[in-house]
Amino acid sequence: MIMEARNCQELGLNLQKIISRLLANDNLVNLLYYTDSDPLNQKKLNAEFKSKEIFNQLIRIVPKVGTKDNA
């Protein structure tokens, strides 16, 4: 099922919710950040570190806006 966004403002709100949920998942952040053989047993990262090092480095918001078909 594909969800259409009518405008970029609506798309931005949905992406912000998705990113905040992804950053709240400590297991996912550990898997993305630590590159050793057992990333889930490493220490959990705090919110300040996540916002500086993880957001826009490993997890990004990049909206793709295509052209409109006006036939």
N, CA and C of each residue as an Amber inpcrd file, in Angstrom:
protein
   213
   0.8490000  -1.1830000   0.0000000   0.0000000   0.0000000   0.0000000
   0.8870000   1.2350000   0.0000000   0.6780000   2.1170000  -0.9440000
   1.4800000   3.3250000  -1.0760000   0.6820000   4.5030000  -0.5390000
   1.3370000   5.2840000   0.3370000   0.6810000   6.4580000   0.8900000
   1.1640000   7.6880000   0.1290000   0.2460000   8.4350000  -0.4260000
   0.6050000   9.6360000  -1.1560000   0.5950000  10.8320000  -0.2340000
   1.5790000  11.6860000  -0.3900000   1.6140000  12.9490000   0.3430000
   1.1960000  14.0470000  -0.6360000   0.2720000  14.8460000  -0.2230000
  -0.2500000  15.8890000  -1.1100000   0.7080000  17.0650000  -1.2640000
   1.4290000  17.3890000  -0.2130000   2.3750000  18.4960000  -0.3150000
   3.5970000  18.2150000   0.5480000   4.6320000  19.0200000   0.3860000
   5.8870000  18.7840000   1.1070000   5.7350000  18.9950000   2.6060000
   4.8360000  19.8560000   3.0230000   4.6480000  20.0900000   4.4530000
   4.1360000  18.8180000   5.1340000   3.1670000  18.1510000   4.5280000
   2.6440000  16.9040000   5.0810000   3.7240000  15.8260000   5.0750000
   4.4940000  15.7640000   4.0150000   5.5750000  14.8010000   3.9170000
   6.6150000  15.0440000   5.0060000   6.9130000  16.2990000   5.2870000
   7.8830000  16.6370000   6.3140000   7.4420000  16.1900000   7.6940000
   6.1840000  16.3510000   8.0170000   5.6760000  15.9270000   9.3210000
   5.7640000  14.4160000   9.4740000   5.4120000  13.6920000   8.4150000
   5.4890000  12.2290000   8.4830000   6.9370000  11.7670000   8.6140000
   7.8410000  12.3870000   7.8720000   9.2450000  12.0080000   7.9610000
   9.8160000  12.3210000   9.3330000   9.4050000  13.4170000   9.9340000
   9.8810000  13.7580000  11.2740000   9.4350000  12.7110000  12.2880000
   8.2110000  12.2310000  12.1610000   7.7230000  11.1840000  13.0600000
   8.5130000   9.8970000  12.8690000   8.7860000   9.5370000  11.6300000
   9.5370000   8.3200000  11.3450000  10.9420000   8.4130000  11.9060000
  11.6090000   9.5360000  11.6950000  12.9760000   9.7240000  12.1750000
  13.0250000   9.7080000  13.6930000  12.0670000  10.3360000  14.3510000
  12.0760000  10.3430000  15.8200000  11.8740000   8.9310000  16.3700000
  11.0550000   8.1150000  15.7110000  10.8590000   6.7280000  16.1550000
  12.1040000   5.8890000  15.8900000  12.7700000   6.1230000  14.7580000
  13.9990000   5.3980000  14.4690000  15.0930000   5.7230000  15.4820000
  15.2270000   7.0050000  15.8240000  16.2470000   7.4070000  16.7890000
  15.9120000   6.9380000  18.1970000  14.6580000   6.6830000  18.4880000
  14.2630000   6.1900000  19.8050000  14.5640000   4.7040000  19.9700000
  14.7840000   4.0010000  18.8730000  15.0710000   2.5720000  18.9080000
  16.5720000   2.3720000  19.1430000  16.9500000   2.0500000  20.3840000
  18.3640000   1.9180000  20.7420000  19.0590000   0.7860000  19.9990000
  18.3670000  -0.3080000  19.7630000  18.9800000  -1.4200000  19.0240000
  19.3350000  -1.0100000  17.5990000  18.4470000  -0.2990000  16.9340000
  18.7150000   0.1540000  15.5740000  19.8950000   1.1210000  15.5480000
  19.9300000   2.0550000  16.4800000  21.0170000   3.0320000  16.5210000
  22.3440000   2.3280000  16.7820000  22.3560000   1.3530000  17.6870000
  23.5900000   0.6060000  17.9430000  24.0410000  -0.1590000  16.6960000
  23.1030000  -0.7630000  15.9800000  23.4540000  -1.4810000  14.7590000
  24.0260000  -0.5450000  13.6980000  23.5160000   0.6620000  13.6220000
  24.0200000   1.6170000  12.6390000  25.3670000   2.2170000  13.0370000
  25.5670000   2.4380000  14.3230000  26.7550000   3.1750000  14.7690000
  27.9740000   2.2710000  14.9720000  27.8010000   1.1860000  15.7040000
  28.9320000   0.3170000  16.0260000  29.1900000  -0.6620000  14.8790000
  30.4640000  -0.8010000  14.5000000  30.8080000  -1.6540000  13.3660000
  31.4990000  -2.9440000  13.7810000  31.5900000  -3.2200000  15.0670000
  32.2490000  -4.4440000  15.5110000  31.3220000  -5.6520000  15.3520000
  31.7660000  -6.8060000  15.8160000  31.0070000  -8.0360000  15.5950000
  29.7570000  -8.1650000  16.4660000  29.6640000  -7.4080000  17.5620000
  28.5070000  -7.5090000  18.4570000  28.0100000  -6.1170000  18.8680000
  27.3500000  -5.4010000  17.9780000  26.9410000  -4.0250000  18.2790000
  25.8150000  -3.9150000  19.3070000  25.0190000  -4.9630000  19.4730000
  23.8980000  -4.8780000  20.4090000  24.3370000  -4.9500000  21.8690000
  25.5340000  -5.4360000  22.1390000  26.0390000  -5.4930000  23.5040000
  26.8890000  -4.2860000  23.8770000  26.9890000  -3.3100000  22.9950000
  27.7060000  -2.0690000  23.3030000  26.8100000  -1.1630000  24.1380000
  27.4080000  -0.1240000  24.7340000  26.6110000   0.7980000  25.5490000
  25.6320000   1.5790000  24.6700000  24.5200000   1.9260000  25.2540000
  23.5000000   2.6970000  24.5350000  23.9400000   4.1560000  24.4600000
  23.6570000   4.7940000  23.3500000  24.0590000   6.1770000  23.1290000
  23.0020000   7.1200000  23.7000000  23.4410000   8.2390000  24.2520000
  22.4860000   9.1950000  24.8210000  21.8760000  10.0640000  23.7180000
  20.8260000  10.7850000  24.0560000  20.0620000  11.5620000  23.0770000
  20.8980000  12.6740000  22.4520000  21.7540000  13.3030000  23.2350000
  22.5900000  14.3880000  22.6990000  23.5550000  13.8520000  21.6460000
  24.1720000  12.7200000  21.9310000  25.1000000  12.1100000  20.9740000
  24.3650000  11.6690000  19.7110000  23.1590000  11.1220000  19.8880000
  22.3600000  10.7000000  18.7310000  22.0490000  11.8850000  17.8310000
  21.6740000  13.0150000  18.4370000  21.3080000  14.1660000  17.6140000
  22.5130000  14.7680000  16.8970000  23.7030000  14.6570000  17.4920000
  24.9010000  15.2170000  16.8570000  25.5440000  14.2640000  15.8650000
  25.6790000  12.9890000  16.2180000  26.4580000  12.0440000  15.4230000
  25.6270000  11.1270000  14.5280000  24.4280000  10.7910000  14.9420000
  23.6370000   9.8310000  14.1760000  22.7130000  10.5310000  13.1870000
  21.9690000  11.5330000  13.6730000  21.0230000  12.2620000  12.8240000
  21.7890000  13.0500000  11.7780000  21.3990000  12.9570000  10.5280000
  22.0220000  13.5650000   9.3550000  23.3740000  12.9710000   9.0080000
  23.8610000  11.9880000   9.7370000  25.0590000  11.2590000   9.3510000
  24.6720000   9.8500000   8.8840000  23.9990000   9.1150000   9.7450000
  23.5870000   7.7450000   9.4180000  22.1040000   7.6450000   9.0980000
  21.2930000   8.5120000   9.6940000  19.8560000   8.5620000   9.4100000
  19.5610000   9.9560000   8.8730000  19.0530000  10.0290000   7.6710000
  18.8180000  11.3250000   7.0170000  17.3850000  11.4280000   6.5170000
  16.9280000  12.6810000   6.4250000  15.6500000  12.9710000   5.7850000
  15.9620000  13.5570000   4.4110000  15.6450000  12.7910000   3.3710000
  15.8810000  13.2530000   2.0060000  14.6040000  13.0180000   1.2120000
  13.7290000  14.0220000   1.1470000  12.4940000  13.8290000   0.3840000
  12.7630000  13.8730000  -1.1170000  12.1510000  12.9630000  -1.8500000
  12.2320000  12.9500000  -3.3040000  10.9070000  13.4710000  -3.8420000
  10.9720000  14.5510000  -4.5640000   9.7750000  15.1390000  -5.1410000
   9.8670000  14.9770000  -6.6550000   8.9580000  14.2150000  -7.1670000
   8.9510000  13.9570000  -8.6150000   8.1730000  15.0140000  -9.3720000
   8.1660000  14.8940000 -10.6620000   7.4250000  15.8230000 -11.5160000
   5.9520000  15.4200000 -11.5380000   5.0940000  16.3900000 -11.7800000
   3.6660000  16.1180000 -11.8950000   3.3310000  15.7470000 -13.3340000
   2.4540000  14.7940000 -13.4670000   1.9850000  14.4190000 -14.8010000
   0.7010000  15.1730000 -15.0920000   0.7760000  16.0880000 -16.0080000
  -0.4020000  16.8770000 -16.4070000  -0.7600000  16.4980000 -17.8440000
  -1.5590000  15.4660000 -17.9880000  -1.9240000  15.0140000 -19.3220000
  -3.2850000  15.5570000 -19.7060000
